[in-house]
């Protein structure tokens, strides 16, 4: 039985400095560099939306953005780096909601008392909404290199949150990885055609119920 670890905002207030916020830190750069970065990301988002992530090359992004290919690679590394940059804003919104937002996704107001199970169910629902809306981009960012998914700050934050919610279990660290495994973009993409989004969501929520009973 998981104990209630959600107390108004105390859990995150105490541990906020430990939490890895988002995949990358917001870049500190000159105004012209920031504008160029925005142009590149806008071009990439448009091309990815029109043609799909797999069909778009870095050459095509550079051409659409009006920058040199070398500049693009220096700035983002590869296409996975572009995916990470595009996902940052959406992930920051979800992170803020988890840490400071209304219950049950967040801790809520001082008189709110969401249970760990309620918070985990809300997290899985919100994460799947985000994942299914950006599935190819998330998959690209998670599979750009071996083990990439587990090195990004967002994964560590999701894991940290789930571990806190499962703090009463024998091994919440391992259990948190187990829950996140069913939310991997590669896994969800592989089974989506066979199962459909509704069954994927139902199965993930059933796992939450089993872990946070």
C-alpha positions in Angstrom: 0.0 0.0 0.0 1.5 3.3 -1.0 1.4 6.0 1.6 0.2 9.6 0.8 3.3 11.6 -0.1 1.6 14.5 -1.8 1.1 17.0 1.1 0.2 20.5 -0.4 3.4 21.3 -2.3 5.9 20.2 0.3 7.4 17.3 -1.5 8.4 19.4 -4.5 9.2 22.4 -2.5 11.8 20.4 -0.6 13.2 18.6 -3.6 12.8 21.2 -6.4 16.6 21.9 -6.6 17.2 18.2 -7.2 14.8 17.9 -10.1 16.2 17.9 -13.7 13.9 20.4 -15.4 13.1 19.5 -19.0 15.5 17.9 -21.6 17.8 20.9 -21.8 18.3 24.2 -20.0 16.9 27.3 -21.8 19.7 28.6 -24.0 21.3 31.9 -23.1 22.1 33.6 -26.3 22.2 36.9 -28.2 18.9 38.2 -29.6 20.0 37.5 -33.2 21.0 33.9 -32.3 17.6 33.5 -30.5 15.8 34.7 -33.6 17.8 32.3 -35.9 17.0 29.4 -33.5 13.3 30.3 -33.6 13.4 30.3 -37.4 15.1 26.9 -37.5 12.6 25.4 -35.1 9.6 26.9 -37.0 11.0 25.4 -40.2 11.6 22.0 -38.7 8.1 22.0 -37.1 6.5 22.9 -40.4 8.4 20.2 -42.4 7.9 17.5 -39.8 4.2 18.3 -39.7 3.9 18.2 -43.5 6.1 15.2 -44.3 6.7 13.3 -41.1 9.8 13.2 -39.0 11.5 10.3 -40.8 11.1 11.8 -44.2 12.7 15.2 -43.4 16.5 15.6 -43.7 18.7 18.1 -42.0 19.5 19.5 -45.4 15.8 20.2 -46.0 15.5 22.0 -42.6 18.6 24.1 -43.3 17.3 25.1 -46.7 13.8 26.0 -45.4 15.3 28.0 -42.5 17.9 29.7 -44.8 20.9 28.6 -42.7 23.9 26.6 -43.6 23.9 22.9 -42.9 27.0 23.3 -40.7 25.3 25.9 -38.6 22.4 23.6 -38.1 24.6 20.7 -37.0 26.6 22.9 -34.7 23.5 24.2 -33.1 21.4 21.1 -32.7 23.8 18.2 -33.3 21.4 16.0 -35.3 17.8 15.5 -36.0 17.2 14.1 -32.6 18.6 17.3 -31.2 16.0 19.2 -33.2 13.3 17.0 -31.8 14.5 17.6 -28.3 14.4 21.4 -28.8 10.9 21.3 -30.3 9.6 19.2 -27.4 11.1 21.3 -24.6 8.2 23.8 -24.3 5.5 21.2 -24.2 7.5 19.2 -21.6 8.0 22.3 -19.5 4.3 22.9 -19.4 3.7 19.3 -18.2 6.5 19.5 -15.6 5.1 22.8 -14.2 1.6 21.2 -13.9 3.1 18.2 -12.1 5.1 20.2 -9.6 2.9 23.2 -9.0 -0.5 22.8 -10.8 -4.0 21.9 -9.7 -4.8 18.5 -8.3 -4.8 15.7 -9.1 -2.0 16.1 -11.7 -0.3 18.6 -9.4 -0.3 19.0 -5.6 -3.1 21.5 -5.8 -4.1 23.9 -3.0 -3.1 23.5 0.6 -6.5 21.9 1.4 -6.4 19.5 -1.5 -5.4 15.9 -0.7 -5.0 13.9 -3.9 -3.9 10.3 -3.3 -0.7 8.9 -5.0 -3.0 6.7 -7.1 -5.0 9.8 -8.3 -1.9 11.7 -9.1 -0.3 8.8 -11.0 -3.5 8.2 -13.0 -3.6 12.0 -13.9 0.1 11.9 -14.8 -0.3 8.9 -17.2 -3.4 10.5 -18.8 -1.5 13.8 -19.3 1.7 12.1 -20.5 -0.2 10.0 -23.0 -2.0 13.1 -24.3 1.4 14.7 -24.8 3.0 11.6 -26.2 0.3 10.7 -28.7 0.2 14.3 -30.0 4.0 14.3 -30.7 4.7 10.6 -31.1 7.2 10.7 -33.9 9.1 13.6 -32.4 9.3 11.9 -29.0 10.4 8.6 -30.6 13.2 10.5 -32.5 14.4 12.1 -29.4 14.4 8.8 -27.4 16.1 6.7 -30.0 18.6 9.1 -31.6 21.4 7.1 -29.9 21.5 4.0 -27.7 20.0 4.7 -24.3 19.1 8.3 -25.3 15.7 8.1 -23.5 17.3 7.5 -20.1 19.8 10.3 -20.3 17.4 13.2 -20.9 16.3 15.3 -18.0 12.6 14.8 -18.7 12.9 11.1 -18.1 14.6 11.6 -14.8 11.9 14.0 -13.7 9.1 11.6 -14.7 10.9 8.9 -12.8 11.5 11.1 -9.8 7.8 12.0 -9.7 6.6 8.4 -10.0 9.1 7.2 -7.4 7.7 9.8 -4.9 4.2 8.7 -5.5 5.2 5.0 -5.0 7.3 5.7 -1.9 5.4 3.2 0.2 6.3 0.2 -2.0 9.3 -2.1 -1.5 11.2 -0.8 -4.5 9.7 2.4 -5.9 12.7 3.1 -8.0 12.4 -0.1 -10.0 8.6 0.3 -10.1 8.9 3.8 -11.6 11.0 2.4 -14.4 8.5 -0.3 -15.0 5.6 2.2 -15.4 7.7 4.4 -17.7 8.6 1.4 -19.9 5.0 1.1 -21.1 5.1 4.8 -22.0 8.2 4.6 -24.3 7.5 6.2 -27.7 9.0 3.2 -29.6 6.8 0.8 -27.7 3.6 2.9 -28.1 4.2 3.5 -31.8 4.8 -0.3 -32.4 1.5 -1.4 -30.8 -0.7 1.6 -31.6 -2.0 0.1 -34.9 -2.8 -3.2 -33.3 -4.3 -2.0 -30.0 -5.4 1.6 -30.6 -4.9 4.5 -28.3 -7.9 3.6 -26.0 -6.5 0.2 -25.1 -3.0 1.5 -24.6 -4.3 4.1 -22.2 -6.5 1.6 -20.4 -3.6 -0.8 -19.9 -1.3 1.9 -18.6 -3.9 3.1 -16.1 -4.4 -0.5 -15.0 -0.7 -0.8 -14.2 -1.0 2.4 -12.1 -3.9 0.8 -10.2 -1.8 -2.3 -9.5 1.2 -0.3 -8.4 -0.5 2.3 -6.4 -3.3 0.2 -4.8 
